[in-house]
Amino acid sequence: MTRSRHAPRLSSGFSLGGQQAEADPLLEEAFDETNQYKAISSRDDHRCFIIGRTGSGKSALLRRLEYEYPDHVIRISPEDLSLTYVADLQSVRWLSEHEVHLDPFFVALWKHVLLVEIIKHRYQVDSSAGKQNFLALLADRLKRDKSQTEALKYLEDFQGKFWCEADERVRQIADRFESRINGAGSFDAKLVKASAGGAITATQASKIEIVNRYQRIVNATQLPRLNQMIKVLDEDILESRQNFTFILIDDLDQDWADDSVVNALIRCLFRAVSDLQRVQNLKVLVALRTNIFEALDFGRRTGGQEEKFRALSMRLRWSSADLEAMLDERVRAAAAPRDLGLATVRHLLPSTNKARGDPLTFILRRTLMRPRDAIAYLNECLEGTVDNPRITWERIRAAESPYSHDRRLALRDEWKPTYPGIDEVLSTFEGRPYKLSRAQMSAALDDIATLAADHAFVGASWLCRLTAEIWNPEPCVWTDKYKDVIGLLFDIGFIGCVGTGGQPVFSHDDPDYLDRPSKLARTTSFVVHPAFRNALDMTTPARQRQRL
């Protein structure tokens, strides 16, 4: 008791940092070097695609790498690459509509962007004379090796634009591509300009001939010279271990390109990065949200290379111990300037007792096992904790309501680009028991299906697809009827499945759980995640019976 009376008191403004890496004052001082960070910073670990949910720490990992190796890091922002310009090109839209595969062009575009950024960073040339001297030296070196003829031609072809901003170089390549398409012999610009309005009338044979002709043009997009330049990059530009370079690409989930081509652009970035693995002293790291990665459809689009890309991917997952270690670092960093003497997150929380249990376990169960959720809950607790040596149980309970409402909004914002109207789907659970039997779940899912028939519902297209079996008048087994909607609710972390073991399994426990049909068949009930129950005014099964 004496220790508590004289312990330093928490004051207004004390927090565990920001929920987003770009606005987190504690990121540098409180970064916990997890095994995941050790993997991405390792020059010998070839995993280069960082896949995770919103708030799982993808951006924080990259920012830490940038902080630790400032002279060896290049950051490329998609919004600075004029990708919207590429997506809006008339030729790109027309070719895509007519099923001409644009992957060779997009792969070449990414390789060119990455290649030039590496060269600019490696030689740090900032004057006109210096630029010309560098190009002359490299050209002279390549001339001595006759096998590098194509690389030399590539260098000469682009040397006038090497030192422009990335977006200008992208526009230059895109404009060249458009010119080649527009000048494609007898199938000239009038075909490209005649878009989906139906101006083109041709026999099926002539359509195939048109597509094949343009496909040959796309396939020839600079790849031979580019591939030769990658060899030069490995042997002559990043030839030494001391020139090891990281390239970081984040924010691919922003609205920087037209939805019709965004997946193709990202998929081709993965292919370009995979091809660059042969450069020994280079590591390109791409951070991507889980739902976007799953939508890339590698298996159908890349000739069965999905397994290769998954092998190069690192999925971010956090255990309770991982999150506690992260929170410990933040407590120490936040407490030090205020001389609060807090060494761990448990020093900030009330003691565990039989009646109320472990406060940290209580908090973490209300997260989707992501750093952002845990930080958000504790910051909510701290907002109402002033002039007290630690957070109280009463404050933890009081913080649950605003935290839950924020998590519901966060879930909506995370998934509404993919599933417009998702918040209305979640609203169908308002006032229901948080644990639902199969019959209760069926009633909720049937209500969700009716949204698809509402013309005012903005997500009718995707919801009609997921509820097709619910509307099917033919009898079918329960799992076949509801599996698609259940799969969505499970994948986004909204519900968990309860089987014979009695404990719910959520997607953060086992993301692939429902990939096995037998798991859903053995599911006897469902629970809404604790993070969202308060916001949806959900009841316990006992309270629901009292209402009835």
Residue, then its C-alpha position, 0 to 999 in steps of 0.5 A: m500500500t505504501r508503494s502505491r501511495h507514493a508511486p508517480r501518478l499518470s497525467s493527461g497526455f500520457s499514451l502508448g503512441g499512435q496507431q499508425a506508423e506514419a504518426d507514431p512518436l514512439l516507433e523509433e524508441a519503442f520498436d520491438e525487434t521481432n523475428q519478423y523484423k529480423a527476417i525482412s532485414s536479413r540479407d539472406d532471407h529471400r521472403c520479400f512480400i509482407i502480407g498482413r491485415t490493416g494494423s498488423g505492423k507492415s508499415a512499422l517494419l518498413r519504417r524501422l528498416e528505413y531508420e536503421y539503414p538510411d543509406h541503403v534504403i530506397r522508398i518508392s511510393p505508388e502515388d508518385l509513379s503516375l500509375t493512374y495515368v497508365a490505368d487511364l490510357q485509352s490503349v490500356r483500357w481498350l486492350s484490357e477490354h479485348e482480353v489482351h494480356l498486359d502483364p508483359f508491359f506492366v512487368a517491364l514498367w515495374k522493372h524499369v522503375l526499379l532499375v532506374e531508382i537503384i542506379k540513381h541511388r547507387y551513384q548519387v549523381d546530382s549535376s548534369a555533368g556528373k550524370q553524363n560522366f556516369l553514363a559514359l563510364l558505364a557505357d564504356r564498361l559495357k562496350r568491352d563485353k559484347s554480350q552486353t550489347e542489348a543492355l548498352k542499347y537500353l541505356e542509350d535509349f533512356q539516358g535522356k530521361f534517367w534523371c527525371e522524376a519517376d512519374e515522368r519516366v513512367r509517363q514516357i514509357a506509357d506514351r511510347f507504348e500507346s504510340r506503338i499500339n496506335g500505329a499497329g499497321s492496318f489495325d491502327a488507332k481507330l480500333v483503339k479509339a473505338s472503345a466499349g461503345g460497340a463501334i468495332t464490328a468484325t467476324q470472330a476470326s478477325k477479332i482473334e487476329i486483332v487480339n493476337r496482333y496486339q498481344r505480340i506488340v505487348n509481348a515485345t515490350q523491352l523485355p530482352r534489353l531489360n533482362q540484360m540490364i538486370k544482369v548488369l545491375d547484378e555484376d556491375i552496379l550492385e557488385s559489392r556487398q557494401n552496396f547492398t540495397f533495400i527497396l521498400i514499396d508500401d501503400l499499395d492499398q491506396d486509391w492510386a489506380d483504377d480498380s479494373v487494372v489495379n490487381a494486374l499492376i500489383r500482380c506484375l509488381f510481384r513478378a518483377v520483384s521475383d525476377l529481381q531475386r537473382v540480383q545478389n545485393l538487392k532486396v525488394l520488400v513489398a507490403l500488402r494487405t491480406n485481402i488484396f493479396e488473396a484477390l491477385d489470383f496468381g494461380r489463374r493469371t501466372g501459369g501456376q506460379e502461386e506457390k512460388f509467390r506464397a513461398l516468398s511471402m511472410r504473413l504477419r501474425w502476433s501471439s499474446a506474448d508478442l503483443e505483450a513484448m511490444l506493449d512493454e517496449r512502448v510503456r518503457a519508452a512513454a514512461a521514461p521522459r515522465d519518470l514514471g518508473l514503469a517497466t512493463v505493461r503489467h505495471l500499468l494495469p491492475s493486478t490479476n485476481k480470481a474475480r476479474g481475471d487477468p486484465l491484459t488477457f481481457i484486453l487482448r481478447r478484444t483485439l484481432m491480435r494486432p498491435r493497432d488494436a492493443i494500442a488503441y484499447l490501452n490509449e482509450c483506458l489512459e484517456g480516463t486515467v489521470d492522477n492515478p498510479r495505474i489503470t483501474w478495472e473500472r476504467i478498462r470496462a468503461a473504455e470498452s464501449p468507445y473502443s468497440h465502436d471505433r473497431r467497428l468503424a475500422l473494420r468497415d473502413e478496411w473492407k468497404p473498398t472490397y465489399p461496399g456496404i459491408d457495414e449494413v451486413l454487420s448491422t444485421f447482428e445488432g441486438r442478437p446474442y453474440k453466441l449463435s446456434r446454427a438456427q440463429m445464424s441461419a436467421a441472421l444470414d437470411d436477413i443478410a441475403t435480403l440486402a442483395a434484393d434491395h436496389a439501394f444496397v451498394g454492395a448488391s453485386w458481390l452479395c448476390r454472388l455470395t448469397a446465390e445458394i441461399w436464394n436457390p430454391e433447390p434443397c441443399v445441405w446447410t453448409d453448402k447453403y451458407k458457406d460463402v457468407i460465413g467464409l466472408l464473415f470469418d475471413i474479416g475477423f467478425i465471427g469465430c467458429v465453435g466446434t466440438g472443442g468448445q473454444p471459438v476459432f477466429s481467423h487470427d488463430d487459423p486463417d485457413y480454418l474454413d478452407r477445410p470443408s469438414k471444419l464448417a461441417r463440425t461447427t455447432s455454433f458461432v460467436v461474434h468477436p468480442a471487439f464488436r459486441n458492445a458496438l452492436d449491443m449484442t446480448t449474452p444467450a441468457r439475456q436474450r432468453q430473458r428478452l423473449 
